[in-house]
């Protein structure tokens, strides 16, 4: 990591504060001045994972970023939260800050939360810039169908006593996604979130929307980006050739140029 990047991370740590919204405590950073821009990280992320985005925008905008509940230094919510709960938290947090309308920049799950906000609280969302957004469920691939069949077999084996349970547990460990394995107490929230499909909401989004996708994104396929572009009335798609799921990290300077141009 470069010394410049370390300096940015240190500044974000120093500028962070704790807030409470929807009865939920969370960590927040507010920096810069101008029109407000809300920056939301992806699943498993935190404020620091969006550092290049915050650094890019704070020269021209009032940037607000959160450790979403259950991530970074924010305590986990009580019970299994869905996207609607996270959107409600962000809405209430902004209300407490006196922000009535803002641009939103989100990555992955943070982008999904931004989509939900734009569809259900249109008065709150000005422009949307979404990177590798989750939110759509596609037909399962052959690999996914094979995993599902293996999972059912493992579940059946678990009924056959201690040996069967050992086989089941070993199979589950191999089959589970890395995010699922690492979710810990957030696992019920993870399961709830990944099973939500926001496809029916996309047509109601009035915000101008820019989708940025890595052509090699192996977490959310480019096909989902094209579906979103078609379904959202005012949307455009920019592909970063060769980039992956974290396109804003793979090409930070290009991302910064595109983001500033779009939001301005």
LUMRO-970388 format. One line per field, with one value per residue: residue number from 0; x, y, z of N, C-alpha, C, O in turn; residue in one letter. Coordinates in pm, whole numbers, padded with zeros to 5 digits. Layout:
N
resi <- [NUM  ...]
n_px <- [X  ...]
n_py <- [Y  ...]
n_pz <- [Z  ...]
ca_px <- [X  ...]
ca_py <- [Y  ...]
ca_pz <- [Z  ...]
c_px <- [X  ...]
c_py <- [Y  ...]
c_pz <- [Z  ...]
o_px <- [X  ...]
o_py <- [Y  ...]
o_pz <- [Z  ...]
resn <- [A  ...]
//
This chain:
264
resi <- [0  1  2  3  4  5  6  7  8  9  10  11  12  13  14  15  16  17  18  19  20  21  22  23  24  25  26  27  28  29  30  31  32  33  34  35  36  37  38  39  40  41  42  43  44  45  46  47  48  49  50  51  52  53  54  55  56  57  58  59  60  61  62  63  64  65  66  67  68  69  70  71  72  73  74  75  76  77  78  79  80  81  82  83  84  85  86  87  88  89  90  91  92  93  94  95  96  97  98  99  100  101  102  103  104  105  106  107  108  109  110  111  112  113  114  115  116  117  118  119  120  121  122  123  124  125  126  127  128  129  130  131  132  133  134  135  136  137  138  139  140  141  142  143  144  145  146  147  148  149  150  151  152  153  154  155  156  157  158  159  160  161  162  163  164  165  166  167  168  169  170  171  172  173  174  175  176  177  178  179  180  181  182  183  184  185  186  187  188  189  190  191  192  193  194  195  196  197  198  199  200  201  202  203  204  205  206  207  208  209  210  211  212  213  214  215  216  217  218  219  220  221  222  223  224  225  226  227  228  229  230  231  232  233  234  235  236  237  238  239  240  241  242  243  244  245  246  247  248  249  250  251  252  253  254  255  256  257  258  259  260  261  262  263]
n_px <- [00084  00056  00228  00070  -00190  -00199  -00194  -00442  -00614  -00546  -00634  -00909  -00969  -00912  -01108  -01347  -01663  -01916  -02255  -02615  -02894  -03222  -03232  -02990  -02647  -02363  -02062  -01929  -01807  -01756  -01674  -01525  -01695  -01991  -02241  -02419  -02285  -02341  -02160  -02145  -02027  -01948  -02063  -01911  -01728  -01599  -01568  -01302  -01252  -01360  -01196  -01045  -01255  -01382  -01172  -01143  -01384  -01421  -01311  -01487  -01739  -01967  -01900  -02039  -01994  -02052  -01978  -02160  -02422  -02303  -02063  -01714  -01646  -01898  -02156  -02330  -02663  -02969  -03123  -03218  -03137  -03268  -03231  -03410  -03408  -03147  -03156  -03346  -03203  -02994  -03145  -03261  -03029  -02926  -03130  -03095  -02861  -02943  -02968  -03147  -03155  -02945  -02659  -02576  -02322  -02239  -02105  -02145  -02316  -02368  -02440  -02674  -02834  -02852  -02997  -03241  -03316  -03347  -03566  -03769  -03761  -03769  -03745  -03519  -03295  -03068  -02859  -02744  -02463  -02337  -02143  -02064  -02313  -02513  -02835  -03003  -03142  -03040  -03105  -02998  -02662  -02501  -02303  -02398  -02638  -02535  -02405  -02628  -02757  -02561  -02563  -02816  -02779  -02585  -02732  -02914  -02737  -02667  -02861  -02794  -02665  -02363  -02141  -02255  -02327  -02075  -01986  -02175  -02116  -01854  -01901  -02070  -01888  -01712  -01882  -01997  -02008  -01736  -01809  -02036  -01924  -01762  -01938  -02032  -02199  -02352  -02466  -02747  -02849  -02698  -02795  -03061  -03033  -02902  -03095  -03284  -03450  -03438  -03547  -03813  -03840  -03684  -03784  -03918  -03737  -03635  -03407  -03115  -02888  -02573  -02401  -02119  -01900  -01677  -01533  -01450  -01582  -01643  -01818  -02066  -02227  -02168  -02394  -02601  -02563  -02635  -02905  -02999  -02940  -03123  -03366  -03384  -03512  -03354  -03061  -02713  -02431  -02097  -01823  -01537  -01274  -01113  -01114  -01220  -01455  -01413  -01397  -01350  -01123  -00944  -00909  -00856  -00805  -00935  -01194  -01239  -01236  -01462  -01664  -01662  -01731  -01988  -02139  -02121]
n_py <- [-00119  00222  00517  00742  00634  00520  00754  00866  00674  00700  00962  00929  00757  00927  01118  00996  00933  00849  00759  00744  00583  00485  00340  00213  00191  00331  00379  00671  00882  01216  01448  01715  01962  02103  01988  01713  01381  01043  00766  00424  00119  -00222  -00565  -00694  -00491  -00165  00177  00248  00085  00219  00431  00551  00652  00832  01013  01109  01250  01436  01685  01833  01784  01735  01470  01179  00888  00554  00296  00036  -00114  -00390  -00416  -00324  -00095  -00080  -00199  -00516  -00545  -00613  -00917  -01048  -00846  -00698  -00563  -00348  -00270  -00177  00035  00194  00260  00420  00629  00742  00816  01016  01202  01281  01420  01635  01619  01633  01553  01373  01272  00932  00696  00374  00048  -00283  -00452  -00210  -00060  -00192  -00128  00146  00146  00048  00257  00463  00369  00356  00580  00825  01102  01143  01072  01188  01166  00841  00640  00341  00062  -00251  -00358  -00554  -00723  -00841  -01157  -01424  -01698  -02009  -02122  -02408  -02491  -02385  -02528  -02784  -02756  -02715  -02962  -03124  -03015  -03090  -03364  -03377  -03280  -03487  -03691  -03604  -03700  -03949  -04021  -03979  -04015  -03953  -03687  -03571  -03600  -03438  -03183  -03141  -03132  -02906  -02711  -02706  -02636  -02391  -02038  -01801  -01557  -01642  -01831  -01663  -01496  -01522  -01402  -01247  -01408  -01486  -01242  -01218  -01439  -01360  -01122  -01201  -01347  -01172  -01003  -00726  -00664  -00599  -00341  -00171  -00032  00181  00369  00697  00845  00971  00737  00584  00304  00127  -00119  -00394  -00570  -00825  -00907  -01137  -01175  -01041  -01081  -00929  -00944  -00888  -00618  -00521  -00587  -00421  -00174  -00171  -00183  00033  00353  00588  00528  00445  00254  00187  00005  -00124  -00244  -00547  -00510  -00615  -00714  -00506  -00253  00019  00022  -00113  00059  00338  00613  00650  00588  00800  01025  00968  00960  01218  01371  01273  01322  01593]
n_pz <- [00000  -00086  00045  00021  00011  00264  00413  00348  00460  00730  00779  00743  00954  01168  01132  01182  01343  01588  01542  01587  01455  01369  01602  01602  01649  01480  01286  01134  00869  00778  00536  00342  00130  -00016  -00252  -00109  -00102  -00066  00035  00005  00120  00011  00081  00368  00369  00466  00579  00509  00291  00083  00044  -00180  -00334  -00162  -00122  -00381  -00422  -00217  -00256  -00401  -00304  -00028  00152  00283  00464  00576  00816  00757  00956  01138  01009  00971  01223  01325  01533  01507  01377  01561  01512  01185  00929  00630  00296  00297  00564  00598  00418  00546  00775  00665  00554  00790  00924  00755  00775  01039  01004  00870  00596  00311  00050  -00173  -00373  -00454  -00411  -00456  -00380  -00482  -00235  -00106  -00326  -00396  -00176  -00222  -00463  -00369  -00199  -00389  -00529  -00338  -00175  -00340  -00321  -00175  -00319  -00552  -00794  -00901  -00866  -00939  -00859  -00971  -00883  -00667  -00649  -00834  -00910  -01094  -01329  -01198  -01247  -01409  -01234  -00993  -00969  -00940  -00696  -00535  -00551  -00434  -00181  -00089  -00077  00122  00335  00367  00440  00690  00858  00933  01168  01377  01197  00952  01002  01027  00765  00639  00754  00662  00389  00368  00448  00233  00025  00088  00024  00038  00161  00303  00478  00629  00755  01018  01307  01141  00956  00926  00828  00593  00443  00411  00265  00023  -00098  -00186  -00449  -00645  -00885  -00964  -00874  -01022  -01246  -01139  -01060  -01061  -01064  -01230  -01345  -01327  -01420  -01331  -01426  -01392  -01658  -01606  -01380  -01136  -00937  -00961  -01251  -01576  -01729  -01553  -01516  -01767  -01772  -01566  -01678  -01887  -01752  -01572  -01609  -01677  -01739  -01774  -01888  -01808  -01900  -01747  -01895  -01833  -01560  -01228  -00975  -00800  -00943  -00906  -00756  -00915  -01133  -01030  -01098  -01344  -01263  -01086  -01256  -01418  -01223  -01109  -01333  -01396  -01158  -01140]
ca_px <- [00000  00139  00223  -00045  -00308  -00196  -00231  -00586  -00678  -00526  -00721  -01046  -00980  -00914  -01229  -01467  -01742  -02023  -02390  -02721  -03012  -03310  -03196  -02870  -02523  -02278  -01949  -01950  -01710  -01808  -01560  -01548  -01806  -02063  -02359  -02388  -02271  -02336  -02077  -02180  -01939  -02010  -02069  -01781  -01641  -01602  -01538  -01169  -01249  -01403  -01107  -01016  -01377  -01399  -01065  -01172  -01503  -01434  -01266  -01599  -01867  -01977  -01906  -02079  -01975  -02083  -01961  -02296  -02436  -02248  -01937  -01619  -01656  -02038  -02209  -02429  -02802  -03041  -03206  -03174  -03175  -03271  -03194  -03501  -03364  -03027  -03200  -03409  -03097  -02928  -03242  -03272  -02899  -02917  -03225  -03029  -02756  -03006  -02953  -03277  -03136  -02802  -02614  -02533  -02219  -02236  -02040  -02199  -02433  -02396  -02512  -02809  -02904  -02878  -03107  -03365  -03349  -03394  -03698  -03870  -03754  -03713  -03715  -03390  -03184  -03048  -02798  -02693  -02346  -02336  -02030  -02083  -02427  -02597  -02976  -03080  -03117  -03054  -03121  -02875  -02572  -02481  -02224  -02485  -02731  -02459  -02386  -02755  -02779  -02466  -02608  -02929  -02722  -02518  -02837  -02965  -02634  -02666  -02962  -02748  -02582  -02240  -02059  -02327  -02317  -01939  -01984  -02255  -02044  -01741  -01955  -02114  -01771  -01658  -01980  -02037  -01928  -01646  -01886  -02122  -01839  -01705  -02043  -02045  -02332  -02425  -02507  -02890  -02865  -02642  -02889  -03178  -02997  -02868  -03216  -03373  -03439  -03495  -03582  -03945  -03834  -03594  -03858  -03972  -03628  -03636  -03274  -03016  -02808  -02457  -02352  -01979  -01879  -01557  -01569  -01414  -01647  -01684  -01915  -02193  -02195  -02200  -02532  -02688  -02547  -02713  -03046  -03027  -02939  -03247  -03483  -03389  -03547  -03247  -02939  -02607  -02334  -01957  -01746  -01392  -01219  -01008  -01133  -01303  -01570  -01374  -01349  -01304  -00987  -00861  -00877  -00904  -00801  -01044  -01319  -01252  -01274  -01600  -01753  -01671  -01805  -02128  -02205  -02121]
ca_py <- [00000  00341  00609  00831  00560  00511  00886  00880  00588  00762  01079  00880  00707  01042  01197  00918  00962  00752  00814  00646  00602  00367  00263  00137  00268  00308  00469  00755  00985  01327  01528  01795  02056  02110  01902  01588  01251  00933  00657  00301  00006  -00351  -00665  -00722  -00375  -00062  00309  00252  00016  00316  00546  00626  00721  00946  01109  01169  01335  01533  01817  01904  01747  01696  01324  01108  00744  00478  00152  -00013  -00200  -00524  -00413  -00227  -00073  -00067  -00325  -00586  -00519  -00721  -00987  -01054  -00729  -00705  -00438  -00242  -00223  -00095  00160  00275  00314  00530  00740  00807  00878  01140  01295  01335  01511  01747  01600  01599  01494  01351  01171  00808  00614  00248  -00069  -00415  -00442  -00068  -00017  -00249  -00043  00272  00119  00037  00392  00540  00320  00370  00716  00900  01241  01146  01034  01268  01076  00713  00582  00207  -00019  -00394  -00367  -00672  -00684  -00927  -01302  -01486  -01842  -02070  -02185  -02552  -02507  -02359  -02640  -02897  -02728  -02734  -03106  -03176  -02969  -03175  -03494  -03360  -03267  -03623  -03767  -03558  -03772  -04087  -04037  -03899  -04020  -03876  -03545  -03529  -03586  -03319  -03062  -03125  -03091  -02768  -02624  -02694  -02577  -02256  -01929  -01739  -01460  -01716  -01889  -01558  -01405  -01531  -01364  -01179  -01507  -01474  -01123  -01251  -01527  -01281  -01024  -01261  -01404  -01065  -00960  -00592  -00643  -00536  -00201  -00091  00055  00298  00459  00821  00906  00942  00628  00538  00173  00099  -00263  -00456  -00673  -00955  -00921  -01275  -01178  -01002  -01085  -00813  -00960  -00817  -00476  -00489  -00593  -00299  -00062  -00176  -00170  00166  00443  00681  00460  00418  00155  00201  -00114  -00112  -00366  -00612  -00490  -00713  -00667  -00379  -00173  00150  00002  -00156  00177  00449  00743  00654  00596  00935  01114  00940  00995  01365  01422  01234  01386  01738]
ca_pz <- [00000  -00098  00159  00001  00051  00410  00465  00333  00559  00860  00789  00760  01091  01259  01110  01207  01462  01609  01536  01610  01370  01372  01720  01570  01650  01363  01266  01017  00833  00698  00494  00222  00130  -00143  -00255  -00038  -00168  00031  -00016  00078  00087  -00017  00188  00427  00361  00569  00523  00450  00162  -00017  00061  -00304  -00377  -00072  -00150  -00511  -00424  -00109  -00300  -00464  -00245  00112  00144  00405  00448  00697  00837  00771  01074  01127  00935  01023  01366  01363  01588  01426  01415  01628  01417  01045  00850  00486  00230  00341  00697  00577  00355  00650  00860  00593  00546  00920  00954  00678  00835  01157  00959  00799  00451  00254  -00084  -00195  -00469  -00387  -00477  -00382  -00437  -00450  -00148  -00086  -00446  -00385  -00079  -00291  -00555  -00291  -00155  -00503  -00569  -00233  -00121  -00453  -00284  -00107  -00407  -00674  -00893  -00854  -00931  -00881  -00905  -00946  -00792  -00651  -00650  -00924  -00903  -01226  -01331  -01147  -01344  -01389  -01112  -00878  -00957  -00886  -00553  -00466  -00541  -00335  -00050  -00049  -00041  00251  00436  00389  00512  00829  00936  00949  01286  01389  01075  00851  01035  00994  00618  00607  00792  00571  00258  00380  00455  00097  -00067  00126  -00030  00135  00238  00395  00583  00713  00803  01163  01355  01033  00856  00891  00743  00463  00373  00375  00162  -00107  -00157  -00229  -00588  -00659  -01025  -00980  -00832  -01105  -01337  -01068  -01023  -01140  -01058  -01334  -01290  -01401  -01376  -01365  -01408  -01445  -01756  -01550  -01249  -01114  -00827  -01022  -01395  -01658  -01775  -01458  -01546  -01887  -01733  -01491  -01772  -01965  -01666  -01509  -01720  -01716  -01694  -01870  -01841  -01848  -01869  -01730  -01951  -01755  -01416  -01162  -00896  -00738  -01057  -00860  -00706  -01027  -01213  -00946  -01165  -01441  -01188  -01031  -01366  -01458  -01113  -01100  -01450  -01385  -01043  -01160]
c_px <- [00088  00125  00105  -00174  -00314  -00236  -00380  -00659  -00665  -00618  -00866  -01068  -00993  -01046  -01357  -01533  -01850  -02158  -02488  -02839  -03092  -03277  -03069  -02749  -02439  -02166  -01968  -01831  -01781  -01692  -01595  -01666  -01866  -02189  -02325  -02382  -02257  -02262  -02102  -02095  -02019  -02008  -01927  -01686  -01655  -01566  -01405  -01163  -01296  -01314  -01077  -01136  -01398  -01297  -01092  -01281  -01502  -01384  -01381  -01733  -01854  -02000  -01938  -02066  -01999  -02011  -02103  -02306  -02391  -02114  -01844  -01630  -01801  -02091  -02316  -02570  -02862  -03134  -03149  -03227  -03177  -03229  -03281  -03459  -03240  -03063  -03266  -03308  -03030  -03020  -03249  -03143  -02886  -03013  -03164  -02919  -02812  -02992  -03086  -03265  -02986  -02780  -02570  -02431  -02207  -02165  -02111  -02322  -02468  -02470  -02656  -02893  -02941  -02993  -03240  -03410  -03408  -03535  -03805  -03872  -03697  -03677  -03577  -03272  -03181  -02990  -02745  -02571  -02319  -02225  -02056  -02200  -02488  -02743  -03063  -03043  -03142  -03080  -02991  -02793  -02564  -02404  -02311  -02584  -02662  -02435  -02514  -02785  -02688  -02508  -02724  -02879  -02656  -02621  -02896  -02865  -02632  -02765  -02916  -02654  -02454  -02156  -02124  -02318  -02179  -01926  -02058  -02177  -01926  -01788  -01998  -01996  -01712  -01752  -02009  -01947  -01841  -01720  -01973  -02040  -01792  -01810  -02061  -02186  -02415  -02481  -02657  -02918  -02812  -02739  -03011  -03148  -02974  -02990  -03317  -03346  -03511  -03543  -03712  -03943  -03762  -03668  -03912  -03864  -03624  -03497  -03192  -02914  -02693  -02408  -02208  -01951  -01743  -01596  -01540  -01474  -01698  -01779  -02055  -02169  -02239  -02343  -02630  -02681  -02634  -02864  -03086  -03033  -03069  -03368  -03496  -03409  -03434  -03114  -02841  -02506  -02196  -01883  -01598  -01330  -01104  -01023  -01226  -01417  -01540  -01315  -01294  -01165  -00892  -00818  -00923  -00905  -00913  -01178  -01343  -01298  -01421  -01697  -01771  -01754  -01953  -02200  -02209  -02218]
c_py <- [00125  00428  00704  00763  00546  00643  00909  00798  00646  00880  01036  00828  00823  01118  01122  00955  00855  00822  00705  00683  00474  00278  00183  00229  00234  00411  00543  00846  01089  01419  01606  01890  02063  02026  01768  01466  01145  00817  00532  00184  -00121  -00444  -00697  -00605  -00283  00070  00309  00182  00106  00440  00620  00705  00846  01054  01181  01275  01449  01673  01900  01880  01728  01545  01266  00958  00675  00344  00101  -00110  -00344  -00531  -00307  -00217  -00053  -00200  -00385  -00550  -00638  -00786  -00982  -00934  -00764  -00572  -00322  -00185  -00135  00038  00252  00337  00434  00651  00816  00877  01012  01245  01360  01433  01632  01738  01550  01529  01483  01262  01048  00737  00487  00139  -00195  -00405  -00297  -00009  -00069  -00166  00090  00258  00115  00175  00473  00499  00351  00507  00809  01043  01254  01134  01121  01175  00951  00672  00448  00123  -00165  -00422  -00507  -00627  -00768  -01072  -01361  -01634  -01907  -02137  -02335  -02578  -02487  -02474  -02762  -02879  -02756  -02883  -03168  -03137  -03055  -03312  -03488  -03351  -03404  -03705  -03729  -03629  -03913  -04104  -03956  -03899  -03939  -03728  -03490  -03509  -03460  -03192  -03036  -03077  -02946  -02672  -02601  -02618  -02431  -02152  -01870  -01638  -01529  -01772  -01782  -01471  -01408  -01494  -01292  -01278  -01500  -01353  -01152  -01336  -01448  -01188  -01089  -01322  -01299  -01029  -00827  -00562  -00568  -00388  -00111  00007  00180  00398  00579  00887  00873  00846  00592  00408  00157  -00046  -00303  -00565  -00813  -00976  -01064  -01289  -01143  -00992  -00959  -00822  -00890  -00667  -00437  -00495  -00467  -00178  -00056  -00143  -00032  00269  00534  00625  00442  00325  00186  00076  -00078  -00243  -00420  -00598  -00597  -00649  -00533  -00287  -00039  00142  -00039  -00038  00303  00584  00755  00666  00737  01034  01095  00986  01145  01423  01393  01312  01538  01778]
c_pz <- [00000  00025  00147  00047  00203  00474  00458  00439  00699  00882  00810  00902  01189  01250  01147  01338  01474  01607  01575  01523  01368  01493  01705  01571  01528  01361  01135  00995  00749  00665  00368  00238  -00010  -00136  -00188  -00129  -00060  -00033  00069  00028  00061  00102  00237  00426  00481  00502  00449  00314  00049  -00016  -00069  -00354  -00293  -00102  -00282  -00502  -00322  -00148  -00355  -00397  -00094  00113  00282  00378  00581  00696  00858  00889  01049  01056  00994  01174  01413  01417  01498  01471  01488  01528  01277  00969  00702  00427  00275  00476  00683  00512  00457  00744  00793  00585  00678  00960  00881  00732  00958  01123  00885  00648  00395  00119  -00111  -00316  -00389  -00474  -00395  -00456  -00389  -00360  -00116  -00205  -00442  -00288  -00142  -00390  -00482  -00244  -00271  -00544  -00466  -00167  -00229  -00421  -00221  -00203  -00532  -00781  -00825  -00934  -00863  -00943  -00869  -00855  -00788  -00656  -00741  -00900  -01040  -01214  -01284  -01257  -01317  -01261  -00989  -00858  -00901  -00736  -00475  -00447  -00436  -00194  00001  -00005  00096  00363  00470  00470  00660  00918  00975  01067  01281  01261  00965  00876  01003  00842  00577  00635  00699  00434  00261  00379  00316  00005  -00038  00061  00079  00222  00341  00510  00681  00782  00954  01208  01249  00929  00825  00803  00603  00381  00326  00258  00026  -00174  -00201  -00375  -00603  -00801  -01045  -00946  -00933  -01196  -01272  -01029  -01117  -01148  -01183  -01275  -01384  -01338  -01424  -01330  -01462  -01542  -01705  -01411  -01234  -00995  -00876  -01172  -01469  -01712  -01683  -01482  -01665  -01858  -01656  -01584  -01851  -01879  -01602  -01620  -01768  -01666  -01809  -01807  -01898  -01804  -01855  -01775  -01865  -01606  -01360  -01084  -00829  -00845  -01013  -00798  -00818  -01114  -01139  -01016  -01268  -01369  -01137  -01139  -01405  -01350  -01102  -01215  -01434  -01274  -01058  -01271]
o_px <- [00183  00028  00045  -00257  -00421  -00305  -00439  -00753  -00759  -00673  -00938  -01172  -01074  -01090  -01465  -01468  -01872  -02174  -02451  -02880  -03034  -03293  -03041  -02747  -02445  -02174  -02017  -01761  -01858  -01619  -01686  -01728  -01799  -02238  -02215  -02464  -02171  -02296  -02083  -02092  -02139  -01960  -01837  -01574  -01713  -01536  -01395  -01079  -01274  -01353  -01083  -01121  -01428  -01330  -01067  -01271  -01574  -01414  -01374  -01831  -01744  -02109  -01875  -02121  -01969  -01986  -02160  -02210  -02434  -02057  -01889  -01624  -01824  -02071  -02382  -02593  -02811  -03216  -03045  -03347  -03101  -03196  -03233  -03472  -03229  -03006  -03243  -03325  -03010  -02975  -03244  -03145  -02839  -02981  -03180  -02886  -02737  -03004  -03131  -03355  -02910  -02869  -02532  -02450  -02168  -02163  -02134  -02425  -02586  -02553  -02749  -03010  -03050  -03077  -03339  -03529  -03507  -03615  -03921  -03974  -03588  -03590  -03522  -03162  -03278  -03067  -02705  -02576  -02284  -02214  -02069  -02189  -02512  -02771  -03185  -02927  -03252  -03079  -02883  -02848  -02614  -02433  -02299  -02611  -02721  -02444  -02511  -02832  -02730  -02492  -02730  -02929  -02670  -02601  -02924  -02905  -02600  -02757  -02989  -02570  -02436  -02105  -02057  -02302  -02165  -01863  -02011  -02172  -01899  -01724  -01968  -02002  -01668  -01708  -02042  -01827  -01868  -01699  -01984  -02079  -01783  -01775  -02100  -02284  -02536  -02537  -02694  -03002  -02876  -02763  -03059  -03227  -03021  -02988  -03425  -03230  -03631  -03575  -03722  -04035  -03777  -03620  -03947  -03895  -03611  -03475  -03199  -02860  -02712  -02379  -02179  -01976  -01700  -01684  -01598  -01422  -01785  -01815  -02153  -02098  -02334  -02406  -02732  -02781  -02700  -02940  -03194  -03120  -03119  -03464  -03607  -03332  -03419  -03063  -02880  -02495  -02180  -01879  -01541  -01333  -01012  -00953  -01301  -01469  -01632  -01199  -01201  -01095  -00774  -00706  -01019  -00997  -00977  -01265  -01455  -01386  -01495  -01802  -01883  -01836  -02036  -02310  -02291  -02231]
o_py <- [00133  00419  00744  00825  00557  00645  00964  00846  00643  00898  01100  00853  00818  01177  01181  01002  00779  00930  00589  00798  00365  00156  00095  00331  00122  00516  00487  00884  01055  01462  01567  01897  02034  01996  01716  01450  01156  00774  00535  00155  -00128  -00409  -00724  -00615  -00319  00073  00361  00215  00075  00544  00743  00813  00954  01173  01301  01379  01547  01770  02023  01948  01708  01499  01299  00908  00731  00286  00120  -00180  -00409  -00639  -00213  -00318  -00015  -00303  -00315  -00527  -00749  -00719  -00920  -00921  -00848  -00479  -00210  -00065  -00032  00142  00373  00450  00537  00764  00939  00983  01110  01364  01481  01520  01719  01840  01440  01455  01572  01188  01059  00720  00491  00135  -00211  -00353  -00263  00081  00002  -00139  00142  00347  00173  00207  00544  00582  00371  00547  00865  01102  01364  01181  01128  01112  00953  00671  00443  00114  -00199  -00501  -00569  -00508  -00766  -01105  -01350  -01691  -01865  -02199  -02384  -02672  -02562  -02513  -02837  -02975  -02811  -02925  -03254  -03214  -03089  -03369  -03579  -03406  -03434  -03780  -03812  -03619  -03987  -04194  -03874  -03794  -03864  -03650  -03376  -03413  -03385  -03102  -02921  -02994  -02869  -02565  -02491  -02544  -02355  -02173  -01888  -01633  -01482  -01761  -01807  -01382  -01308  -01546  -01277  -01237  -01508  -01359  -01114  -01308  -01467  -01177  -01039  -01347  -01334  -01025  -00817  -00448  -00483  -00315  00011  00118  00276  00502  00563  00976  00761  00870  00573  00403  00172  -00090  -00252  -00646  -00911  -01056  -01107  -01400  -01208  -00902  -00892  -00719  -00838  -00596  -00333  -00416  -00412  -00092  00053  -00082  00015  00273  00554  00668  00427  00318  00208  00044  -00011  -00343  -00347  -00666  -00661  -00544  -00454  -00248  00013  00243  -00004  -00034  00368  00663  00860  00744  00789  01116  01191  01043  01194  01513  01481  01363  01604  01896]
o_pz <- [00077  00100  00247  00113  00264  00576  00551  00502  00778  00990  00887  00962  01281  01349  01143  01432  01380  01664  01593  01518  01366  01486  01787  01503  01477  01425  01037  01090  00659  00754  00295  00344  -00109  -00027  -00206  -00220  00027  -00144  00191  -00092  00085  00210  00157  00476  00583  00383  00338  00231  -00068  -00069  -00070  -00411  -00346  -00107  -00293  -00567  -00338  -00077  -00357  -00428  -00041  00078  00382  00281  00687  00591  00965  00919  00954  01044  01060  01244  01528  01353  01422  01589  01479  01465  01253  00947  00654  00501  00291  00499  00749  00547  00456  00788  00857  00608  00680  01023  00939  00735  00979  01204  00841  00579  00426  00078  -00076  -00358  -00273  -00594  -00278  -00579  -00270  -00405  -00101  -00189  -00481  -00314  -00119  -00401  -00527  -00248  -00253  -00588  -00502  -00109  -00211  -00485  -00214  -00173  -00607  -00854  -00708  -01057  -00745  -01066  -00752  -00761  -00891  -00665  -00727  -00875  -01095  -01105  -01326  -01348  -01215  -01187  -00892  -00745  -00822  -00659  -00365  -00341  -00357  -00100  00119  00092  00177  00471  00586  00560  00745  01041  01041  01065  01191  01222  00893  00782  00958  00797  00492  00551  00663  00371  00169  00319  00284  -00083  -00129  00044  00198  00343  00454  00626  00801  00859  01013  01154  01266  00828  00707  00713  00505  00263  00215  00164  -00075  -00295  -00248  -00418  -00577  -00834  -01134  -00984  -00929  -01220  -01341  -00970  -01238  -01230  -01235  -01167  -01504  -01219  -01542  -01217  -01565  -01512  -01753  -01333  -01309  -00957  -00838  -01217  -01429  -01738  -01728  -01470  -01663  -01913  -01678  -01570  -01879  -01926  -01580  -01716  -01889  -01563  -01925  -01684  -02018  -01685  -01942  -01703  -01829  -01530  -01433  -01122  -00804  -00839  -01074  -00788  -00816  -01164  -01181  -00995  -01279  -01409  -01145  -01116  -01423  -01380  -01088  -01195  -01456  -01295  -00995  -01302]
resn <- [X  X  X  X  X  X  X  X  X  X  X  X  X  X  X  X  X  X  X  X  X  X  X  X  X  X  X  X  X  X  X  X  X  X  X  X  X  X  X  X  X  X  X  X  X  X  X  X  X  X  X  X  X  X  X  X  X  X  X  X  X  X  X  X  X  X  X  X  X  X  X  X  X  X  X  X  X  X  X  X  X  X  X  X  X  X  X  X  X  X  X  X  X  X  X  X  X  X  X  X  X  X  X  X  X  X  X  X  X  X  X  X  X  X  X  X  X  X  X  X  X  X  X  X  X  X  X  X  X  X  X  X  X  X  X  X  X  X  X  X  X  X  X  X  X  X  X  X  X  X  X  X  X  X  X  X  X  X  X  X  X  X  X  X  X  X  X  X  X  X  X  X  X  X  X  X  X  X  X  X  X  X  X  X  X  X  X  X  X  X  X  X  X  X  X  X  X  X  X  X  X  X  X  X  X  X  X  X  X  X  X  X  X  X  X  X  X  X  X  X  X  X  X  X  X  X  X  X  X  X  X  X  X  X  X  X  X  X  X  X  X  X  X  X  X  X  X  X  X  X  X  X  X  X  X  X  X  X  X  X  X  X  X  X]
//
